[in-house]
Amino acid sequence: MTEAATALKTTPLHALHVELGARMVPFAGYDMPVQYPLGILKEHQHTREKAGLFDVSHMGQVRLTGADPAAALETLVPGDIKGLAQGRMRYTLFLNEQGGILDDLMVTNAGDHLFLVVNAACKEQDVAHLREKLAGKAEVELLDDLALMALQGPMAAEVMARFVPEAATMKFMSYLSASFKGVPVILTRSGYTGEDGYEISCDKADAEMIARALLAESEVEAIGLGARDSLRLEAGLCLYGHDIDTATTPVDGALEWTLPKRRRAEGGFPGYDIIHRQLTEGASRRRVGIQPEGRQPAREHTEIQDADGNRIGEITSGGFGPTAGAPVAMGYVDIAHSAVGTPLTLVVRGKPLPARVAATPFVPQRYYRG
């Protein structure tokens, strides 16, 4: 085994992935399953049709406590955290002083604390950022003793209800402290596929039992990172470090919906002046959906040109959308070329490929609305 391989971290489900025949790859410092013998295409389709189980234990789970952790967190993110009802969760962004995105995260009001889920590649810097900026205002605890799984797909609720009956009536973007076969779990009705489903936080020691119980249900298959990526791309969801990063603001990234009215008016978060100016005057570029013509996918870093051959942007995520039945992509273009339907040229392997700006998501999102 190489030195690089031995340095990779593993999740509590690593042995199970190997047992299931997963092809393992390095991802965010972890040895993670990219696909199983079923294959990426069938794993993608299975999640859209039935239910898929994803290991996302590499993500960072963080507990924020203090006198007023919501007010403290609002000094770092533009979301309405003070208005978040108990048992509800919200997507928001860590911002720098230029309005650039340090990470995207989920925040849950768990009553006596805030529960945060941050990206694997960013978790150590996110925790350091929280501890530095919120010193004296909130306590920050990285919950290294927890695992995290996602059960996603139209049959996810039916399966989960066999183990946690009250899961069936949970609202989208809500939180539940429950018992799964006698062990404590935290469920959120959320996910990263555009489908209904849950994320399951549990003690590391219980993760394999829970995973095996779910995989024993006829509707459930293990799903790797490959299908996770194609599913989220079809759903028009950003991947941090690709579609959004420290050089993109929420306005550049077409994420204005993360900037609620109160926070736009009051400010009080990093980069507010820059973001407020962009909201008022417009940004110079924008993240858009892109639909290549034909069957040739356009990958990340593909150059985007206008009709005259001028460079106007770059693809940030791209591939074949199995459910869409066509190549799909996202990227940034100059604002003048960002309207849906605008013709584009993609330079794929040195050859021009016609494309157009497309609305996202590429397939309908099917979150549970209750």
C-alpha positions, 0 to 999 in steps of 0.5 A: 500500500502506498504512503498516500493510501495509508494516510486516507481516513476511513468512515465507519462503513468502510469495511461494509463498502469493501464487502459490497465490492465497491470501487474505492477512491480518495475523496476529501482525504477519505477512502470513499466508494465511487461505485458498486458492482451495480455501476453508476448508471444503474445506481443513479436510476435506482435512486430516482426510481426506488431508494439509494443509501449513501455514506456521507460520514466524511461530512463534518457534523458540528454542535454550536451552543451558547447564550444565543448561538443563532445570533452568533452564527448570523455574524458569519452567514447571510441566512435567517438563523434567528428566525429558524423554528425549533426542529427546522433546518436551513441551507446557508453559506459561510462568507468572507469579507469579499462576499466569497463563499467559504463553504455551504452548510446546513443549519438545524435548530435542535432546541438547546443547540444548533446542529451544522453539517459542513463539507468534508473538504472544508470541515477543519477550516470551518471549525477553526473559522467558527472558533476564531470568529465566535470566541466568547459568543458560542462553543463549537464542537466537532462531533467526530463520534458520529456517522452520517448516511443519506437515504434518498429516492421516492421509496425512502419514506416508505422504507424509513417508516418501517424503522421510524414510523414518525419519519413518514410525516416529517416535513421537508427540511425538518429534524427529528430525534428518534430511535432506530432499532433501539439506538438513537438517531437524528433524522433530517428530511433533506438530501442532495439528489433532488429526491425525497429522503433523509439524512441519518446521523448516528453514533459511529458504533451503530452505523453498520447495523443501521446501514445493513438494516436499510440495505436488507430492504428490497427497495434499497441499494448502496450508492457511490459518489459517482451517482451522487454527483450525477444526481445532484447535477441533474437537480441543479445543486452546487458542489462546493469547490467547483460551482461555488468557491471563495471567488464567487458570491451568492449573487454570482452563484444564482443563490440570491434565495439564501439572502432573506429580506431581513438580512438584506436590509440589516446586513451584519454578515461578511461581504455585505456591502459587495453583495448589497451592491450586486443585488442593486446593480447586478453582478458581472457573471452568473451561474447558469444551467447549460444544455449541450446539443447532441450526446457529447458531455462537456466536463469541468473547465470546458471553455464557453464562447459566444457566437464570435468565438470570444471566451465568456465563461467556463463549465464548473460541473458537467456530465451525462444526465441519465434521467435527463437522457442528455448531457447536462452542465453548469457554469459561469457566463458573462451576465449578457449571455445568461438568459435561458435559451442563449446560444453558446459554444463549448470547446470540447477537446479543441472542437466547438460544440453548440449548446444553450443556457438552460433552466435548472433543475434539469429534472423535476425536484421531488422533495416532500412537501407534506 
